[in-house]
Amino acid sequence: MNKIRIAICDDYEVAALAGADWSAVRERAEVVVFDQPFASLEAAAEALRDFDALCLMRERQAFPAALLERLPRLRFIVFTGQSNAAVDHVAAGRQGVVVSNTPGGPVKACTAEQTWALILAGAKRLAAADAGVRAGHWRGDARGARYALPFCLEGARLGVVGLGAIGERVARIGQAFGMEVLAWSTNLSEERAAEVGVRRVSREELFSACRVVTLHLVLSQRTRAIVGAADLARMAPDSLLVNTSRSGLIEDGALVTALRNGRPAHAALDVFATEPLPASDPLLELPNVTFSPHLGYATEQVFHAHFNGMVEALSAWLEGSPIRVVNAADLAPPT
């Protein structure tokens, strides 16, 4: 009988094996790490066709039905975190593939902290200032060009799009900085806004009135491209847009055009349509963008929860009693 084979996919940080004790799993299965993204669906299918189980990092690799159907040995998927829109759970269930998740760890707190790191970096021009000092320019960027003066957050308006668990944390920190906090989403109620101590406003007012706008919606069919070119055009010529949620919340191509037009003046981004960000991405050509490589959830504490949860889920599956199954209702009966 062939030994069970387990693939760890898209481990860019090369952190999975160091983040937990895999010895019990490796006694029963061969574990192979892929630390680079697959170039295409075909490349993924070719690389993974002889594996029985897959360990996925968040939503880095899409697993639609067209890919799952090309993995005949596959019987188990575990992804880090508690949800993964990139995996077709229904298609996996039809093939008898069990899909499981892991504890999330303090991901909401960590993402809120990353949001504020980017707000502060954008407001205080830290990326340009750091690059300039390193290049020998005391008050210029890496090329010596003057950059806009930093601005003070106290007294400025913060616009929070989506007032869920992360949005609430971001809003309360904004209040601590002395900012007036405005909020909008399609289902935000006056009661919820009052609970957090923010002012519920229209979409139009939020984008036009706020110095800083930050996005905190879950990406879904309803929210995809919910921020369009018209919203960005309403932003002030000295405004800052921050996105630590999902790039798909913004209409394709709209942000590049808006930044070229100077509304908003600057964007601070942790999430991108393709990750890692390709060298050909037009965002990289723009001087008015601050980047971080999807660090919102990438912390010691979150990875500890993810990888220990991954080992726990694999061990349970190997024992024949999978845990935290997210597609139980879709599973075809065993043949």
N, C-alpha and C positions, 0 to 999 in steps of 0.2 A: 504494500500500500504506500502511495506517495505521501511524503511528509506534508503536513499542513503548511501553507505558505501565507505569510502576512506581509502586506506592503504598507509602509508609512509614506504617504504622498505629500509632496510640497512642504517638506520640513526645511524651509529656507534658513531658519535660525540654527539648524542642526541641534535642536534642543530636546527632541522627544525622548531619545534613549537616555539622556542625562537627567531628564526631569522626573523620572520614576524608576522603580526597581522592576525591570522587565525579566528577571531571571526565571520566574515561574512560567511565563509565557514562552520564553526561548527554550526551555526544556522540552516543550511539546510542539514547537513550531519554528520554522525558519522565518526570521524577520529581516526584511530588506527595506532600506531607507532610500527614498528618492528625494534629494535635496534641491532639485531644480524643477521648474514647471514643465509640463509636457507642451510641446510646440503646437499640437493639434489634437483633435479627437482621435484621429487615426494613430497618432503616436502614443496616446494614452492607452488605446485598445491593444496595441501591440505590446507595450511594456507590461500591462497588467493582466493579460489573458490567462496566465498560469497561476493566479493567486486565488486563494479561498476567502481571504478577508482583507479589507482595506481600512486604513486609518486615515481620516481626512482632517486637514487643518481648516477649520471654519468653512468659508465658501470659496476657497482659492481655485479649486478645480470643479467645473460643472460636470455633473453626472446625469445627463438626460437619458431617456429610454434608448436612444440610438447608440449610446456608449455601453449602457448596462447589458444590452442584448448581445454585445460582442465579448462578454466576459463569462464564458460557460461554467467556469469553476466557482464563480463568486457565490458565497453564501452568507456573508456578514459584512456590514459596514458600521463603523463607529466614527462619528465626527466630534470634534471638540466644540464645546458650547452646547446650548440647549435647543437651537434651531438651525436649520440649514436649507435655505431656499434653492441652493444649487443642485441638490439631490432630488431626483424624481422618486419620492417615497412610494408612490402608487405603482410605478413601473417596477421598482425593486420588489415590492410585495408580490406582484404577479409572477415574478421569477422565483419566488420563495426566498428572497434575500432579506434577512432581518436587518433593520436599521436601528441603531442605538445612538444615544448621545452621552455627554459627560456633564458633570457639574460645571457651572459657569465661573465659579469663583467671584471675586469682587469686580467683575467686569464693568458694571455700571459706574461704580466709583472711579475706576481707572480711566474709563472713557471721558467722564466729566473732568477729571484732572488733565487729561490730554487736551481737551477742548480749551481749558483755561491756559495751558501752556502755549497753545497756538494763538489764542486771543492776545495774550501778553506779548508773544513774539511779534505778532503783526502790529499791535499798537505801539510797541517800543522799538520797532525796526531792528530787532535783534539779529536776524540773519544777515542783513546788509552791513550792520555795524561790526559784527564778528568778522565777516569776510574782509571788510575794509581795514580793520586794525591789523589783521594777519598780513595784509598786503602792504602795510606801511602808511595807510591813509587814516588820519585821526578822525575826520568827519566826512568820509566818503565811503562808497561801496568798494568792492574788489577792484574796480577799474578807476577808482578815485572820484567817481561822479557823486554829487550831492544827492542824498535821499531826503524824503520829506521828514520834517521834525516828528518825533514821537508825540502821541497825544495822551492826555490824562483820562482815565476811565471814569473817575468820579464826576457825576453830573451828566454823563453821556447816557444815551438810551441803548439798551441791549434788547434785541429782538430774538425771541426763542421760538423757532418753528417746531412744534411738537413738545407738549408739556408732560411727557411720561416720566419714568423714573430717572432717566439721564437728564432730560430737559429741566426737571425740577431741581436737581442738584446744581446744574449750571445757573439756573435763575437765582437760586439762593446765594451762590457765591457772588453773582453780579450785584445783588442787594448789599452784600457785605462790602463791596467796593464802592458803594454809594451810587450805583447806577439805577436809573429808572428802567424797570423791566416790562416789556410788552410781549405778548404771546399770541400766537395764532396757530390753529390747525382746523381742518374741516369739521372735526367733532369736538372741539374744545368748548366747554360750557363756562358760563359766568361763575358757577359754583366752584368748578375746579380751579379757575384762575384766582378766585378769591382765596381759596384754600392755600395757595402758594404765595399769595400776596402780590400778584402781578396784575397788569391791566390787559384784559382781552380786547383786541382790536381787529380790524379787518386786515385781510392779506395786503391790500394796497397801502394802508397806513403803516403796517409793520415795515415793509420794504422801503418806503419813502422817508420814514421818520427816524429810523434807527442808525446810529453810527456803526454798530456791530450787529450783524445778523448771523445766527448759528443754527444749524439744521440738526434735528433730533427726531426724525420720523423713521419708523420701520419701513424698509423697502418692500412694496407689494404692488400688485397690479393697480391698485387705487392710488398709490403715492408715486409710482414711477413717473418721472418728468414733471412732478407737481410744481417745481420751480422752473418757470419758463423765462424766455428772453424778456418779456414785458416786465416781469418782477425784477429782474436784474437791472433793467434800464431805469427803474424807479429809484434805485439806490443812489445815495449822494456821491459826489465826486471825491469825497474824503472818507468813504465808508470801507468797512472790512467785512468780508464774508468768510465764515468758518464752516468746514464740513468734516465731521468725524463720524458720520453715520454711513451713508452709501452714496457713491457718485451718481447712481441711477436716479436719485431724487431730482437731479438737475437735467433739464432737456439737453439732449446730445448736441454738442457744439456751442451751446448758448454761453457757457462760461468763458470760453476762449474769446469769443467775439466781444462779450461784455468787458472783459479785462483789457482788451485792446482798445476799447472805446472809453475806458477810464471810469466805468460804473459797474461794479465797485472799483475803488482805487486799488484794492489789494485783496487777495484771497489767501487763506491759510488752510491747507488741505492735508488730510490724513488718509483719504480713500480715493480710489481711482478706478476707471472702467476696466483697465487691465493692470493686474499686479503680478510681478513687479512692473513698474512703470517703464514702458519701452523708450529707448533713446530717441525714437522718432515722434514721441508725443508732443504736440504743439504747445502744451503747457510749459514744457521745459525751455521754450524760447522766450518766455515772458519774464521780465525782471520783477514784476509785481505779484509774485507768488512765493509763499513760504511752504516748504514741503516737509512732511514727515511720513515714513514708510509704514503706514497702517500700524501705528504703535498704540492706538487707543486701548486695545486689550492685551498687548504684548508686554506683560509684566511678570515678575517672578511669581507673585501669588496666583495670578490667573493660570499661568502655565503649570504650576504645581497642581492645581485643581484639574486642569485639562488632562494632563498626562497620567496622573494617578487614576483618574476616572476612566481613561482609555484602557489602561492595564486591567482595571477592575472589570470593565465590560468584556474585554477579550477573554479573561479568565472564566467569567460566567458563561460565555458562549462556548468555550472549549469544554466546559463541564455539561453542556446541554441545557442550560437554564439561563438564557440571555436576560439581561436587565435593561431597564430604561428604554424599552422598545417603543419607537415613535410611529411605526407603521403596522401595528398589530392588526388593525382593522382591514388592512389591504393585503395581508399575507395569504398567499395561496396555500391550501392544505398540502402537507408533504405527500409525495407520491411513493 
